[in-house]
Amino acid sequence: MKPLRKITALVLALLLLISTAAAQSIAWPEEQALVCPVVTGISSLPDFTAPACRQMPLTQIDPQNTALWVKLRFLLPPETQRPDRPYGLYVLGKTSSQAYFNGQYLGQNGTPDLRKDQEFPGKMDTVFYIPPALITSVENDVVLKLSSHHGFIHLQSPLHFIGVAPYADPQAFFTQDLWLSLVPLGALILGALYFAVTSLTADQRPDNLLFFLMCSLAAAQLGAELARSLFRYSYPLHDLRLLLIVSLALGFGLCLLWYVARRFARRQMLTWISGGGLVTLMADILTPGFDAKTTLAFLIPSLCATVLLALVTIQRRERRLWRYVAAFAVFSGTTLLTFTYFHDSIYYYIITGILCFLFAQQALEFGRERARRKAEELQVARLQFKLDQNDQARKPQTITIAQAGKITLVPTDSITHCQAAGDYVELYFVEKHPQLFSGSLKDLETQLPSTFLRVHRSFIVNTDFITALHSSGGTGYLKLTTDTDVPVSRRIMPSVRSVIAP
């Protein structure tokens, strides 16, 4: 894994170089450093000539569970000696530190010591101010005393960056491009809130709950990534932060696989989820380095989902499913290409993109399903309507109405339409003159069979006598066999058209 560590360190250095406003002024130490173990009872600076001292690359310096003296050499440009532009020595990593510049004490971050009970943990990232008078135009020596006893995870590369740059808050190395991460963070938070609300309804509740979990896990993971940019915390908390990031990435990956398996292979859902989850857990346990662990936590479930989609697509021979295969192939391929710098904001843009794609596809399919159900319901309604017409023709119903203080039974097959007239209702018949009855149109509507249709707030029509529907601009009227025109309200027009359509 040494090449991977070197690549990771190089990529991190490049990200730091790009993210800081004064990146062109960063001075790097020589590649090789002199490293000596700290000896008990000796507090003075070593001369680095002891037999136990040795040279090693910066990426191999490891103060975890021990204490080290480290000597670095810098060639600083002349502009670093300007008094109006102060410079600092940056130490970014999981360690307590004590710094000396050209033999002069600069300060300490925590209290490094050979014994764990004597060490006070320092901040994860720190900067030491370098007085301009200490900087020479030739070689400059930096000596660091480092120790890291309080972490519970052994990292491959506990030191992320050591260099000289314009003096500023050490978090400036991470906050320069912070706004790039705020865009997907806001989108993921809004997505989590949206799916939390929509999951309360019955329609597609399991899918919306999975979307809520994926958005929440991704947003929490991005928040954990940004924590180093927003807060200065003691280095032991860095281990908790890394475990949290890996756990959230694993949760997102398994939810993603769960969503795909539930939608496209429900019978084998448990097999795919348990199999993919087991392989992912084993890979995370066996793989060193938290960058690789976090990447594999969602890469393996994504690859499993891609294989599952490809098999389902071939089996069903549905061309629309190739869109899913292509989307997940792009997602997995991009993850592989960005393997060593997964934590960059591009990963969260990709996650947001795949979630948007899945939601868009689900919305399209849900719309098609609703349209299909609506068409089926319309067919059923038309069939029921025809059955009701046949029943009415074979055995006409009668309604009871009040007229001039007496109760009258009126056969419904003789009524062409009804019209509201104040506190009365006027009934129109095929072969009789209109008659006025007491009551409301609403009460009458409850007695009439389903072959009567309310087409206007003042009209009910017997559909057996409709000959034509005329409409213009959303409004219209019905033509009856008695050569009568009955108005149809704009709001009811679509329902009327669907009922009387052949």
C-alpha positions in Angstrom: 0.0 0.0 0.0 3.0 2.3 0.0 2.3 3.6 -3.5 -1.3 4.3 -2.5 -0.1 6.2 0.6 2.3 8.3 -1.5 -0.4 9.1 -4.0 -2.9 10.0 -1.2 -0.3 12.3 0.4 0.4 13.9 -3.0 -3.3 14.4 -3.8 -3.8 15.9 -0.3 -0.9 18.2 -0.8 -2.3 19.3 -4.1 -5.7 19.9 -2.6 -4.1 22.0 0.2 -2.1 23.9 -2.4 -5.2 24.8 -4.4 -7.5 25.5 -1.4 -5.4 28.2 0.3 -5.3 31.8 -0.9 -1.6 32.0 -0.5 -0.8 28.6 -2.0 2.0 29.9 -4.2 3.9 30.9 -1.0 3.9 27.5 0.6 7.4 26.1 1.3 7.9 22.4 1.5 10.6 20.6 3.5 13.1 18.3 1.9 11.7 14.8 1.2 13.9 13.1 3.8 13.7 13.9 7.5 16.0 13.0 10.4 14.0 11.1 13.1 15.2 10.2 16.6 13.3 8.5 19.4 12.7 10.6 22.5 14.8 9.5 25.5 13.4 9.5 29.0 14.9 12.2 31.2 16.4 14.2 28.4 14.5 17.4 27.5 17.1 19.2 25.5 17.2 19.2 21.7 19.1 16.2 20.3 22.0 16.6 17.9 20.5 13.9 15.6 23.8 12.0 15.5 22.8 9.2 17.9 22.8 5.6 16.4 19.1 5.3 16.9 18.5 8.3 14.6 17.8 7.6 10.9 16.5 9.2 7.8 13.1 8.5 6.4 10.5 10.0 4.1 8.0 12.4 5.5 5.1 10.0 4.7 6.7 7.3 7.0 7.0 9.5 10.2 4.7 7.8 12.7 4.5 9.2 16.3 1.6 7.0 17.3 2.1 5.3 20.6 5.6 6.7 20.9 7.5 10.0 20.9 9.9 11.3 18.2 12.2 14.1 17.4 11.9 15.1 13.8 14.4 17.4 12.0 13.3 19.0 8.7 15.1 21.3 6.4 13.5 24.2 4.5 14.8 26.5 1.8 12.7 29.6 2.2 12.4 32.3 -0.5 13.4 35.9 0.3 9.8 37.1 0.6 9.4 35.1 3.8 11.7 37.6 5.6 9.3 40.5 5.1 8.1 41.8 8.5 4.8 43.0 7.0 3.8 39.4 6.0 4.1 37.0 8.9 4.7 33.3 8.2 3.8 30.2 10.2 4.9 26.6 10.5 1.8 24.4 9.9 1.5 20.9 11.4 -1.6 19.2 10.3 -2.1 15.7 11.6 -2.9 13.4 14.5 -0.3 14.4 17.0 0.8 16.6 19.9 3.7 18.8 18.9 6.5 21.1 20.1 8.2 23.2 17.5 11.7 24.8 17.2 12.8 27.0 14.3 16.6 27.4 13.7 17.1 26.3 17.4 14.5 28.8 18.8 11.4 27.6 20.6 8.1 28.5 18.8 5.5 26.9 21.0 3.6 23.7 21.4 0.3 22.1 20.6 -0.6 20.0 23.5 2.2 18.4 25.5 4.1 15.7 23.6 5.8 13.1 25.8 7.1 9.6 25.7 4.6 8.5 28.4 0.9 8.4 27.7 -0.1 9.7 31.1 2.3 12.7 30.7 1.0 13.7 27.2 -1.8 16.2 26.9 -3.5 15.8 23.5 -3.1 18.7 21.0 -5.4 20.0 18.3 -5.7 18.1 15.1 -4.4 21.0 13.1 -2.1 23.9 14.4 0.2 26.7 13.2 3.2 28.2 15.0 4.1 31.8 14.3 7.7 32.3 13.0 9.3 35.6 13.9 10.8 37.1 10.7 14.1 37.6 12.4 14.5 33.8 12.7 14.2 33.2 8.9 17.4 33.2 6.9 17.7 33.2 3.1 19.7 29.9 3.3 18.8 26.6 4.9 16.4 26.8 7.8 16.0 23.9 10.2 12.8 22.9 11.9 12.7 20.5 14.8 9.5 18.9 16.1 8.8 16.8 19.1 5.9 14.6 18.3 3.8 12.1 20.2 0.4 10.5 19.7 -0.7 8.2 22.5 -4.4 8.9 22.9 -5.9 7.6 19.6 -7.4 4.2 19.5 -7.0 3.6 15.8 -3.6 3.2 14.2 -3.5 5.3 11.0 -1.2 4.7 8.1 -0.4 8.3 7.6 -1.1 10.3 10.8 0.8 13.4 9.6 -1.0 15.0 6.7 1.0 18.2 6.1 4.1 20.0 7.5 5.1 23.2 5.8 5.7 27.0 6.0 3.1 29.4 4.6 1.6 32.8 5.4 0.4 32.8 8.9 -3.4 32.2 9.2 -5.9 30.0 10.9 -4.9 26.4 10.0 -8.5 25.7 9.0 -7.9 28.1 6.1 -6.4 25.1 4.3 -9.8 23.4 4.3 -12.3 26.3 4.2 -11.2 27.9 0.9 -13.5 25.7 -1.2 -16.0 25.1 1.5 -18.8 26.6 -0.5 -18.4 23.9 -3.2 -19.5 21.4 -0.6 -22.4 23.5 0.7 -24.3 23.0 -2.5 -24.7 19.2 -2.3 -25.1 19.5 1.5 -28.1 21.8 1.1 -29.6 19.6 -1.6 -29.2 16.5 0.6 -30.7 18.2 3.6 -33.7 19.4 1.5 -34.1 16.0 0.0 -34.1 14.4 3.5 -36.8 16.8 4.7 -38.9 16.2 1.5 -38.8 12.4 1.8 -39.4 12.6 5.5 -42.7 14.4 4.8 -43.7 12.2 1.7 -43.0 9.0 3.7 -45.9 9.9 5.9 -48.3 9.2 3.1 -49.3 5.7 1.9 -48.0 6.0 -1.7 -44.6 4.5 -2.0 -43.8 4.8 1.7 -41.0 2.2 1.8 -39.2 3.8 -1.2 -39.5 7.3 0.3 -38.2 6.0 3.6 -35.1 4.6 1.8 -34.6 7.9 0.0 -34.9 9.7 3.4 -32.2 7.4 4.9 -29.9 7.8 1.9 -30.2 11.6 1.9 -29.7 11.8 5.7 -26.7 9.4 5.7 -25.0 11.3 2.9 -25.7 14.7 4.5 -24.4 13.4 7.8 -21.3 12.0 6.1 -20.6 15.3 4.3 -21.1 17.1 7.6 -18.6 14.9 9.3 -16.1 15.6 6.4 -16.7 19.3 6.8 -16.2 19.2 10.6 -12.4 19.5 10.2 -13.0 22.7 8.2 -15.4 24.2 10.8 -14.1 23.1 14.2 -10.8 22.7 15.9 -10.9 19.5 17.8 -8.4 17.4 19.8 -6.7 14.8 17.7 -8.3 11.8 19.6 -11.6 12.9 18.2 -10.2 12.4 14.7 -10.5 8.6 15.2 -14.2 8.9 16.1 -14.7 11.2 13.1 -13.1 8.6 10.8 -15.3 5.8 12.2 -18.4 7.9 11.8 -17.5 8.7 8.1 -17.0 5.0 7.3 -20.1 3.9 9.1 -22.2 6.5 7.3 -20.7 5.6 4.0 -21.5 1.9 4.7 -25.1 2.8 5.7 -25.6 4.8 2.5 -24.1 2.0 0.3 -26.3 -0.7 1.9 -29.4 1.5 1.6 -28.6 2.1 -2.1 -28.3 -1.7 -2.7 -31.5 -2.3 -0.6 -33.4 0.2 -2.8 -32.3 -1.4 -6.1 -32.9 -5.0 -4.8 -36.3 -4.1 -3.5 -37.5 -2.5 -6.7 -36.0 -5.0 -9.2 -35.4 -8.3 -7.4 -37.8 -8.4 -4.5 -37.8 -12.2 -4.3 -34.0 -12.3 -4.0 -33.8 -9.0 -2.0 -32.4 -10.5 1.2 -29.9 -12.5 -0.7 -28.5 -9.5 -2.5 -28.5 -7.3 0.6 -26.9 -9.9 2.9 -24.4 -10.9 0.3 -23.4 -7.4 -0.7 -23.3 -6.3 3.0 -21.1 -9.3 4.0 -18.6 -8.7 1.2 -18.5 -4.9 2.0 -17.9 -5.6 5.7 -15.1 -8.1 5.0 -13.5 -5.7 2.5 -13.6 -2.8 5.1 -12.2 -5.0 7.8 -9.3 -6.3 5.7 -8.5 -3.1 3.9 -6.0 -0.7 5.6 -6.5 3.0 5.4 -9.7 4.8 6.1 -9.8 6.5 2.8 -10.0 3.1 1.1 -12.4 1.8 3.7 -14.8 4.7 3.1 -14.6 4.3 -0.7 -15.2 0.6 -0.6 -18.1 1.1 1.8 -20.2 2.5 -1.1 -18.3 1.2 -4.1 -19.0 -2.5 -3.4 -22.8 -2.0 -2.9 -22.8 0.1 -6.0 -21.1 -2.6 -8.1 -23.5 -5.2 -6.7 -26.4 -3.0 -7.7 -24.9 -2.6 -11.2 -24.6 -6.3 -11.6 -28.1 -6.9 -10.3 -29.5 -4.3 -12.7 -27.6 -5.8 -15.7 -29.0 -9.3 -14.9 -32.5 -8.1 -14.5 -32.3 -6.0 -17.7 -31.1 -9.0 -19.7 -33.7 -11.3 -18.2 -36.7 -8.9 -18.7 -35.4 -7.5 -22.0 -36.7 -4.0 -21.0 -34.8 -1.3 -22.7 -35.7 1.3 -20.1 -33.7 -0.6 -17.5 -30.5 0.1 -19.4 -30.7 3.7 -18.1 -30.3 2.3 -14.6 -27.4 0.1 -15.6 -25.6 3.1 -17.3 -26.2 5.4 -14.3 -24.8 2.9 -11.8 -21.9 2.1 -14.1 -21.0 5.8 -14.3 -21.3 6.1 -10.6 -19.1 3.1 -9.9 -16.6 4.1 -12.5 -16.3 7.6 -11.2 -15.8 6.3 -7.7 -12.9 4.1 -9.0 -11.3 7.0 -10.8 -11.4 9.2 -7.7 -10.5 6.3 -5.3 -7.6 8.1 -3.6 -9.5 11.4 -2.9 -13.0 10.2 -2.2 -13.5 13.0 0.4 -13.4 15.7 -2.3 -16.7 17.5 -2.9 -17.0 15.7 -6.3 -18.1 12.5 -4.5 -21.1 14.3 -2.9 -22.1 15.8 -6.2 -22.1 12.3 -7.6 -24.2 11.0 -4.7 -26.6 13.9 -5.2 -26.8 13.1 -8.9 -27.5 9.4 -8.5 -30.2 10.2 -5.9 -31.8 12.7 -8.2 -31.7 10.2 -11.1 -33.3 7.5 -9.0 -36.0 9.8 -7.7 -36.7 11.1 -11.2 -37.1 7.6 -12.6 -39.3 6.7 -9.7 -41.5 9.7 -10.3 -41.8 8.9 -14.0 -42.8 5.3 -13.2 -45.2 6.4 -10.5 -46.8 8.8 -12.9 -47.2 6.1 -15.5 -48.6 3.7 -12.9 -51.1 6.3 -11.8 -52.2 7.0 -15.4 -52.6 3.3 -15.9 -54.7 2.9 -12.7 -56.8 5.9 -13.7 -57.5 4.5 -17.1 -58.5 1.2 -15.5 -60.7 2.9 -13.0 -62.3 4.9 -15.9 -63.0 1.6 -17.7 -64.5 0.1 -14.6 -66.7 3.2 -14.1 -67.9 3.1 -17.7 -68.7 -0.6 -17.4 -70.6 0.0 -14.2 -72.4 2.9 -15.8 -73.5 0.7 -18.7 -74.7 -1.9 -16.2 -76.7 0.7 -14.4 -78.3 1.9 -17.7 -79.3 -1.6 -18.5 -80.8 -2.1 -15.0 -82.7 1.2 -15.4 -84.0 0.1 -18.7 -85.2 -3.3 -17.4 -86.6 -2.1 -14.1 -87.0 1.6 -13.8 -86.6 3.1 -10.4 -89.0 5.5 -8.7 -88.3 8.5 -6.5 -90.5 10.0 -3.8 -91.0 13.8 -4.0 -93.2 16.3 -2.2 -95.7 18.3 -4.2 -98.4 20.7 -2.9 -98.6 18.9 0.5 -98.7 15.4 -0.9 -96.1 12.7 -1.7 -95.8 11.6 -5.3 -93.9 8.6 -6.8 -92.1 9.5 -10.0 -90.5 6.9 -12.4 -86.9 8.1 -13.1 -86.9 6.8 -16.7 -89.4 9.6 -17.6 -87.2 12.4 -16.2 -84.9 14.1 -18.8 -83.3 16.6 -16.4 -83.7 18.5 -13.2 -83.2 22.2 -12.5 -82.9 24.1 -9.2 -85.4 26.9 -8.8 -84.8 28.6 -5.4 -86.3 26.4 -2.7 -87.9 24.1 -5.3 -86.7 21.7 -8.0 -88.2 21.7 -11.5 -88.4 18.3 -13.1 -88.6 18.0 -16.9 -90.2 14.9 -18.5 -90.3 13.3 -21.9 -94.0 13.6 -22.5 -95.2 15.8 -19.7 -94.9 19.4 -18.9 -92.3 20.4 -16.2 -93.5 20.1 -12.6 -92.3 22.0 -9.6 -91.5 20.1 -6.4 -90.4 21.2 -3.0 -86.9 20.3 -1.8 -83.3 20.9 -2.9 -81.3 19.6 -5.8 -78.8 18.1 -3.4 -81.5 16.0 -1.6 -82.9 14.9 -5.0 -79.5 13.8 -6.2 -79.2 11.3 -3.4 -82.4 9.5 -4.6 -81.6 9.4 -8.3 -79.8 6.4 -9.8 -76.2 6.6 -11.1 -77.5 7.2 -14.6 -78.2 10.8 -13.6 -75.2 13.1 -13.7 -74.7 16.5 -11.9 -73.4 18.7 -14.7 -73.9 22.1 -13.2 -74.6 23.5 -9.7 -78.2 24.0 -11.0 -78.7 21.0 -13.3 -78.9 17.2 -13.1 -79.2 15.3 -16.4 -80.5 11.8 -17.2 -77.6 10.5 -19.4 -80.1 8.3 -21.4 -81.4 11.4 -23.1 -78.0 13.0 -24.0 -77.4 13.2 -27.8 -74.3 15.4 -28.0 -71.8 17.5 -26.0 -70.7 20.8 -27.3 -67.8 22.6 -25.7 -65.8 25.7 -26.4 -62.9 27.1 -24.3 -63.6 24.7 -21.4 -67.3 25.4 -21.1 -70.2 23.9 -23.0 -73.7 22.4 -23.0 -75.4 19.1 -23.5 -78.0 18.5 -26.2 -80.9 16.3 -25.1 -83.4 14.3 -27.2 -86.1 16.8 -26.3 -84.0 19.4 -28.1 -83.1 21.1 -24.9 -79.7 22.6 -24.1 -78.3 22.1 -20.6 -75.2 24.0 -19.5 -72.1 22.2 -18.2 -69.7 23.9 -15.8 -66.0 24.3 -16.7 -65.0 22.3 -13.6 -67.2 19.3 -14.4 -66.5 19.3 -18.1 -63.7 16.6 -18.0 -65.8 14.3 -15.9 -68.8 14.7 -18.2 -66.7 14.0 -21.2 -65.2 10.8 -19.7 -68.6 9.5 -18.7 -70.5 10.0 -22.0 -67.5 9.1 -24.2 -68.2 5.8 -26.2 
